[in-house]
């Protein structure tokens, strides 16, 4: 087999004892690759491992390896002789030295052989511009409770070398055989999951998600599918790599309708992620700052009492659960508090009217998260207006760092 790029030659020669016998001898044809593996587990580095049967003569041999016009990282090249376990009198081979001819993309290994024969050698190296990308296709059932999930891998080869009948290892999913030529891109199905339970969520967050209509205080209501990477949700065998998700929903006629796409993040085992699928128009949320009241504590020390009212209407025929997220830093700025300290001291006030406690796993020092159940609209088509309030007390603020709210 002729290889025009990688290894302009692996040259084999029996070296005499004179200095002149160490000259490199280049051959055009190479021993055929017996086996090749492409290791794509690492996000930043691609490793190639190839095995060849190399004929050796008794004594000292010179093996020449060159990589003209390829993206090999020279400092990563490793040469190993694999042990011969099949022969009655195994060939003993030792690597004596390695040298780099000046001004060439090449190196030469000096090896010694105990007798004439063939040795199986493994050459490994890192290579640039041979990369993978993940992407996903998700097909959700009509009632949005479960999905089929397909994980694809796209391999792009701009390395300057072709790889024929290579074993491809990505670190998860099934191993595959792949032949990929110069400047070629190939794609294959890596993993498939059926009947994966999903949860559809609706979320508002004035700071992160903004307003649908600021003049009317109407918030954007974002819809997501929450995907749990664990065994109970029929996943959890390996992390889900970052990649784009294209999401379809089955209709009542058995077809599929495209409903959105999102860039999913790396999701470790037992972790979860939310996939954005659009903005809800049939759930309306108004957010109003109803009260901003300063309370003197001592001297120039003040507290600020803030009351936020939500007016929520569900125009759907079914009940839904809404997640309300409130950023303390954003609420503090809205209340006219602009002190430079990053630490915010706050507590929930007595006028808060949510019927449930904040979500423990979602709430942090800067974010308060509640969930609220919304009834379906009535038979006449009129929604039930729900009006929870959130009372926040910002404590220990100095008058020099407070702008009086108007």
Order of alpha helices (4+ residues) and beta strands (2+ residues): beta-beta-beta-beta-beta-beta-beta-beta-beta-beta-beta-beta-beta-beta-alpha-beta-beta-beta-beta-beta-beta-beta-beta-beta-alpha-beta-beta-beta
